[in-house]
Amino acid sequence: MTTYLEFEKPIAELESKIAELRHLPNSADVDIADEVMRLQDKVQKLLRATYARLTPWQRVQVARHAERPHAQRYIDRLVTDYTPLAGDRVFGEDAAIVGGMGRLEGRSLVVLGQEKGDDTESRLKHNFGMARPEGYRKAQRLMRLADRFNLPVLTFVDTPGAYPGLDAEARGQAEAIAASIDTCLAIGVPLVSVVIGEGGSGGALAIASADRVYMLENSVYSVITPEGCASILWRSNANAQDAAEAMKMTAADLKKLDVIDEVIPEPMGGAHRAPDEAIDAVGKAVSGALAELSQLDRDTLRRQRQDKFLAMGKKGL
């Protein structure tokens, strides 16, 4: 059963009518099939019109949609011969970050991503995609493994931010994130990151300091959540919509600012409506990027990646 967002209510009403009609027998007065086709056409037009003018806050809602595909689903569909790897070899395992080795269209690689979970049990297990220090140290371990064996790295970003709990801070959350960013910039193999949902703060940047950073059309990427920003600036979460607008956190805004490299279009109505189609589009974009980057030597990859992020800090000065 599809979960509808607040701004999708007119679409929900039409699709509810379609569902009702499909359970009715044809009569002499009404051709049910024709009426269903007419309503389906109306739904497509309404979807197209609605998603063509989404506000930043509405895109935040789409990025957080409960049925949007998460990292593990991308890995399961795109990566063959996948072997998961666990643990940071320092403290323990963190299920908020999943990863391992496998093949993408025959190319061996290391893949990792932030996994939010799909139901209550899995969301608790994966801590809603919010990693503790051991998660980022696991990411560092996998990236260094890739570097040692000359394998490209693919990361899927989807987190509201790093876990802010006392236990995480006690185990060095800030240092783990900083070291993970440093590892991203230091490895000599291709690194491609895709923001598939939420890209929140340093928790996202820790695995997204990449040669190519892509965002799905309805994903968001920012230094803080809109609610967090609103609570600081307006002292109220009620201004989250204003914060989302001001923060320029959508894929289109960030492409204009040169923070990301490309925007990957989503199926009409968002990735949650046609997840396999969205995942395949990501796979195609990643494969193209890896083919390009594989032509570069290790020193060139490092230098270009570092220069890319240094240039962001210099822009506008």
RODO-2510 file (C-alpha; in nm, 4 decimals, decimal comma):
residues 317
     n   res          X          Y          Z
     1     m     0,0000     0,0000     0,0000
     2     t     0,1417     0,3355    -0,1085
     3     t     0,2080     0,5951     0,1594
     4     y     0,1114     0,9432     0,0401
     5     l     0,2694     1,2687     0,1471
     6     e     0,0603     1,5677     0,2481
     7     f     0,0957     1,7441    -0,0861
     8     e    -0,0002     1,4234    -0,2709
     9     k    -0,3574     1,4129    -0,1348
    10     p    -0,5231     1,4917    -0,4732
    11     i    -0,3224     1,2074    -0,6287
    12     a    -0,4217     0,9758    -0,3435
    13     e    -0,7908     1,0518    -0,4012
    14     l    -0,7688     0,9721    -0,7724
    15     e    -0,5774     0,6487    -0,7155
    16     s    -0,8314     0,5495    -0,4484
    17     k    -1,1100     0,5953    -0,7060
    18     i    -0,9173     0,3807    -0,9530
    19     a    -0,8836     0,1047    -0,6926
    20     e    -1,2580     0,1189    -0,6226
    21     l    -1,3490     0,1052    -0,9926
    22     r    -1,1339    -0,2023    -1,0478
    23     h    -1,3492    -0,3898    -0,7976
    24     l    -1,6735    -0,3005    -0,9759
    25     p    -1,8298    -0,5105    -1,2523
    26     n    -1,8854    -0,3497    -1,5940
    27     s    -2,2357    -0,2182    -1,6546
    28     a    -2,4304    -0,1075    -1,9586
    29     d    -2,4016     0,2552    -1,8513
    30     v    -2,0293     0,2728    -1,7646
    31     d    -1,7263     0,1110    -1,9233
    32     i    -1,5043     0,0554    -1,6193
    33     a    -1,1881     0,0011    -1,8238
    34     d    -1,2304     0,3318    -2,0089
    35     e    -1,2977     0,5188    -1,6873
    36     v    -0,9895     0,3639    -1,5240
    37     m    -0,7737     0,4644    -1,8210
    38     r    -0,9117     0,8192    -1,8078
    39     l    -0,8341     0,8481    -1,4367
    40     q    -0,4869     0,6962    -1,4797
    41     d    -0,4082     0,9548    -1,7435
    42     k    -0,5296     1,2227    -1,5028
    43     v    -0,3042     1,0813    -1,2278
    44     q     0,0012     1,0946    -1,4567
    45     k    -0,0706     1,4559    -1,5514
    46     l    -0,1229     1,5506    -1,1868
    47     l     0,1971     1,3717    -1,0824
    48     r     0,3921     1,5502    -1,3532
    49     a     0,2496     1,8890    -1,2565
    50     t     0,3003     1,8311    -0,8818
    51     y     0,6596     1,7088    -0,9049
    52     a     0,7559     1,9806    -1,1529
    53     r     0,7004     2,2473    -0,8875
    54     l     0,8080     2,0852    -0,5617
    55     t     0,9287     2,3254    -0,2940
    56     p     1,2556     2,2507    -0,1095
    57     w     1,0557     2,1369     0,1948
    58     q     0,8479     1,8998    -0,0174
    59     r     1,1689     1,7528    -0,1597
    60     v     1,2870     1,6934     0,1969
    61     q     0,9670     1,4964     0,2555
    62     v     1,0206     1,2922    -0,0622
    63     a     1,3844     1,2258     0,0355
    64     r     1,2595     1,0861     0,3690
    65     h     0,9728     0,8823     0,2230
    66     a     0,9392     0,5525     0,4109
    67     e     0,9193     0,3525     0,0855
    68     r     1,2190     0,5145    -0,0809
    69     p     1,4864     0,2506    -0,1580
    70     h     1,7799     0,2515     0,0829
    71     a     2,1445     0,1500     0,0465
    72     q     2,1042    -0,2247     0,0894
    73     r     1,8430    -0,2390    -0,1852
    74     y     2,0810    -0,0592    -0,4215
    75     i     2,3567    -0,3026    -0,3327
    76     d     2,1313    -0,6066    -0,3760
    77     r     2,0172    -0,4965    -0,7223
    78     l     2,3383    -0,3508    -0,8648
    79     v     2,6209    -0,5501    -0,7061
    80     t     2,6760    -0,9158    -0,7912
    81     d     2,8955    -1,1608    -0,5983
    82     y     2,8490    -0,9337    -0,2966
    83     t     3,0380    -1,0311     0,0189
    84     p     2,9484    -0,8181     0,3226
    85     l     3,2272    -0,7146     0,5583
    86     a     3,1705    -0,6130     0,9203
    87     g     3,3485    -0,4494     1,2114
    88     d     3,6012    -0,1687     1,2516
    89     r     3,8713    -0,3855     1,4165
    90     v     3,8755    -0,1359     1,7049
    91     f     3,5453    -0,1463     1,8937
    92     g     3,2738    -0,3393     1,7118
    93     e     3,0170    -0,3546     1,4339
    94     d     2,7846    -0,0667     1,3432
    95     a     2,4828    -0,1684     1,1347
    96     a     2,4135     0,1927     1,0310
    97     i     2,6842     0,1515     0,7656
    98     v     2,6771    -0,1584     0,5480
    99     g     2,9433    -0,2561     0,2997
   100     g     3,1560    -0,5178     0,1357
   101     m     3,3088    -0,6334    -0,1912
   102     g     3,1399    -0,7285    -0,5156
   103     r     3,1063    -0,6511    -0,8856
   104     l     2,9210    -0,3770    -1,0706
   105     e     2,8671    -0,4799    -1,4328
   106     g     3,1672    -0,7105    -1,4029
   107     r     3,3937    -0,4484    -1,2422
   108     s     3,5261    -0,5491    -0,8991
   109     l     3,4762    -0,2817    -0,6342
   110     v     3,4172    -0,2001    -0,2687
   111     v     3,0709    -0,0654    -0,1895
   112     l     2,9360     0,0866     0,1306
   113     g     2,6368     0,2904     0,2335
   114     q     2,4241     0,4249     0,5154
   115     e     2,1238     0,1992     0,5705
   116     k     1,8092     0,3382     0,7364
   117     g     1,5999     0,0201     0,7413
   118     d     1,2536    -0,0495     0,5983
   119     d     1,0412    -0,1322     0,9026
   120     t     1,0464    -0,0684     1,2762
   121     e     1,2728    -0,3634     1,3571
   122     s     1,5291    -0,2909     1,0847
   123     r     1,5254     0,0841     1,1518
   124     l     1,6158     0,0205     1,5136
   125     k     1,8825    -0,2286     1,4086
   126     h     2,0403     0,0221     1,1669
   127     n     1,9813     0,3183     1,4010
   128     f     1,7948     0,5040     1,1240
   129     g     2,1186     0,5326     0,9263
   130     m     2,2943     0,7358     1,1967
   131     a     2,6399     0,5870     1,2438
   132     r     2,8522     0,5826     1,5563
   133     p     3,2346     0,6140     1,5398
   134     e     3,2767     0,2426     1,4705
   135     g     3,0649     0,2853     1,1571
   136     y     3,2970     0,5507     1,0192
   137     r     3,6016     0,3489     1,1211
   138     k     3,4541     0,0530     0,9336
   139     a     3,4143     0,2817     0,6306
   140     q     3,7804     0,3811     0,6628
   141     r     3,8822     0,0149     0,6840
   142     l     3,6904    -0,0735     0,3675
   143     m     3,8264     0,2247     0,1750
   144     r     4,1833     0,1392     0,2762
   145     l     4,1183    -0,2218     0,1727
   146     a     4,0019    -0,0966    -0,1668
   147     d     4,3119     0,1205    -0,1956
   148     r     4,5405    -0,1709    -0,1113
   149     f     4,3902    -0,3955    -0,3790
   150     n     4,3364    -0,1158    -0,6334
   151     l     3,9561    -0,1427    -0,6325
   152     p     3,7218     0,1532    -0,6941
   153     v     3,4862     0,2585    -0,4146
   154     l     3,1137     0,3298    -0,4432
   155     t     2,9240     0,4874    -0,1535
   156     f     2,5514     0,5450    -0,0997
   157     v     2,4704     0,8425     0,1237
   158     d     2,1438     0,8424     0,3197
   159     t     2,1533     0,9748     0,6753
   160     p     2,0032     1,2600     0,8768
   161     g     2,3499     1,2900     1,0333
   162     a     2,5960     1,1071     1,2539
   163     y     2,4522     0,9692     1,5778
   164     p     2,4710     1,2470     1,8441
   165     g     2,4542     1,0253     2,1530
   166     l     2,6859     1,0449     2,4522
   167     d     2,8329     0,7009     2,3800
   168     a     2,9278     0,8101     2,0286
   169     e     3,0913     1,1279     2,1549
   170     a     3,2773     0,9320     2,4220
   171     r     3,4257     0,7060     2,1533
   172     g     3,5456     0,9961     1,9375
   173     q     3,2691     1,0741     1,6882
   174     a     3,4274     1,3946     1,5562
   175     e     3,7684     1,2333     1,5102
   176     a     3,6150     0,9317     1,3330
   177     i     3,4299     1,1552     1,0864
   178     a     3,7372     1,3716     1,0230
   179     a     3,9536     1,0632     0,9698
   180     s     3,6957     0,9185     0,7301
   181     i     3,6968     1,2390     0,5221
   182     d     4,0776     1,2282     0,5244
   183     t     4,0700     0,8679     0,4046
   184     c     3,8346     0,9627     0,1197
   185     l     4,0806     1,2296     0,0072
   186     a     4,3891     1,0111     0,0510
   187     i     4,3038     0,6905    -0,1359
   188     g     4,4398     0,6510    -0,4881
   189     v     4,1452     0,4671    -0,6430
   190     p     3,8248     0,6026    -0,8020
   191     l     3,5628     0,7069    -0,5471
   192     v     3,2024     0,7737    -0,6519
   193     s     2,9286     0,8798    -0,4075
   194     v     2,5537     0,9008    -0,4630
   195     v     2,3172     1,0846    -0,2299
   196     i     2,0072     0,8641    -0,2530
   197     g     1,7979     1,0250     0,0229
   198     e     1,9224     1,2549     0,2965
   199     g     2,2795     1,3778     0,3037
   200     g     2,3131     1,5158     0,6534
   201     s     2,6153     1,7127     0,7738
   202     g     2,9539     1,5531     0,8431
   203     g     2,7794     1,2204     0,8790
   204     a     2,7256     1,2276     0,5032
   205     l     3,0481     1,4045     0,4051
   206     a     3,2467     1,1316     0,5823
   207     i     3,1790     0,8952     0,2911
   208     a     3,1007     1,1518     0,0198
   209     s     3,4315     1,3369    -0,0315
   210     a     3,4536     1,1760    -0,3722
   211     d     3,5792     1,2202    -0,7283
   212     r     3,2181     1,2264    -0,8443
   213     v     2,9270     1,3183    -0,6191
   214     y     2,5824     1,2505    -0,7654
   215     m     2,2417     1,3271    -0,6179
   216     l     1,9077     1,1768    -0,7029
   217     e     1,6658     1,4452    -0,8184
   218     n     1,4592     1,4434    -0,4979
   219     s     1,7403     1,3911    -0,2492
   220     v     1,8765     1,6634    -0,0199
   221     y     2,2254     1,7456     0,1093
   222     s     2,2974     1,9983     0,3832
   223     v     2,5048     2,0898     0,6864
   224     i     2,2055     2,0409     0,9191
   225     t     1,8443     1,9275     0,8948
   226     p     1,5838     2,1999     0,8272
   227     e     1,4336     2,1319     1,1702
   228     g     1,7740     2,1725     1,3368
   229     c     1,8410     2,4949     1,1478
   230     a     1,4962     2,6325     1,2377
   231     s     1,5437     2,5498     1,6055
   232     i     1,8675     2,7523     1,6068
   233     l     1,7594     3,0517     1,3973
   234     w     1,3896     3,0795     1,4853
   235     r     1,3823     2,8821     1,8106
   236     s     1,1024     2,6741     1,6596
   237     n     1,0723     2,3689     1,4328
   238     a     0,7665     2,5375     1,2805
   239     n     1,0024     2,7319     1,0521
   240     a     1,1543     2,4207     0,8960
   241     q     1,0053     2,5111     0,5559
   242     d     1,1755     2,8523     0,5664
   243     a     1,5030     2,6860     0,6631
   244     a     1,4797     2,4349     0,3764
   245     e     1,4300     2,7219     0,1325
   246     a     1,7193     2,9276     0,2688
   247     m     1,9689     2,6419     0,2955
   248     k     1,9793     2,5604    -0,0798
   249     m     1,9802     2,1893    -0,0036
   250     t     1,8141     2,0461    -0,3144
   251     a     2,0019     1,8687    -0,5932
   252     a     1,9289     2,1492    -0,8427
   253     d     2,0594     2,4170    -0,6037
   254     l     2,3749     2,2246    -0,5193
   255     k     2,4507     2,1576    -0,8850
   256     k     2,4347     2,5337    -0,9502
   257     l     2,6729     2,5884    -0,6593
   258     d     2,9131     2,3195    -0,7942
   259     v     2,8911     2,1258    -0,4679
   260     i     2,7864     1,8143    -0,6616
   261     d     2,8719     1,6922    -1,0105
   262     e     2,5452     1,5661    -1,1559
   263     v     2,1754     1,5235    -1,0776
   264     i     2,0265     1,1819    -1,1592
   265     p     1,6604     1,2119    -1,2681
   266     e     1,4044     1,0059    -1,0764
   267     p     1,0953     0,8281    -1,2127
   268     m     0,7824     1,0424    -1,2171
   269     g     0,6501     1,0681    -0,8628
   270     g     0,9825     0,9887    -0,6953
   271     a     1,2105     0,6871    -0,6510
   272     h     0,9606     0,5239    -0,4123
   273     r     0,7089     0,4807    -0,6964
   274     a     0,9485     0,2925    -0,9255
   275     p     1,2478     0,1874    -0,7135
   276     d     1,4033    -0,0533    -0,9629
   277     e     1,3957     0,2108    -1,2359
   278     a     1,5612     0,4635    -1,0021
   279     i     1,8273     0,2142    -0,8936
   280     d     1,9080     0,1215    -1,2537
   281     a     1,9510     0,4905    -1,3404
   282     v     2,2000     0,5234    -1,0543
   283     g     2,3848     0,2118    -1,1715
   284     k     2,4181     0,3548    -1,5228
   285     a     2,5550     0,6866    -1,3937
   286     v     2,8027     0,5162    -1,1599
   287     s     2,9269     0,2771    -1,4288
   288     g     2,9944     0,5705    -1,6615
   289     a     3,1833     0,7581    -1,3920
   290     l     3,3971     0,4580    -1,2973
   291     a     3,4835     0,3971    -1,6628
   292     e     3,6116     0,7562    -1,6906
   293     l     3,7955     0,7605    -1,3596
   294     s     3,9651     0,4255    -1,4193
   295     q     4,1711     0,5927    -1,6941
   296     l     4,3464     0,8149    -1,4388
   297     d     4,6547     0,7175    -1,2365
   298     r     4,6566     0,7215    -0,8572
   299     d     4,8380     1,0525    -0,8119
   300     t     4,6095     1,2304    -1,0581
   301     l     4,2993     1,0956    -0,8834
   302     r     4,4205     1,2155    -0,5449
   303     r     4,5244     1,5569    -0,6698
   304     q     4,2049     1,6239    -0,8659
   305     r     3,9857     1,5086    -0,5753
   306     q     4,1667     1,7263    -0,3249
   307     d     4,1687     2,0267    -0,5597
   308     k     3,7961     1,9856    -0,6160
   309     f     3,7125     2,0258    -0,2470
   310     l     3,9714     2,2989    -0,1875
   311     a     3,8146     2,4959    -0,4728
   312     m     3,4761     2,4866    -0,2978
   313     g     3,6256     2,6617     0,0026
   314     k     3,7887     2,9279    -0,2150
   315     k     3,4826     3,0004    -0,4269
   316     g     3,3354     3,3410    -0,3574
   317     l     3,6350     3,4682    -0,1561
***
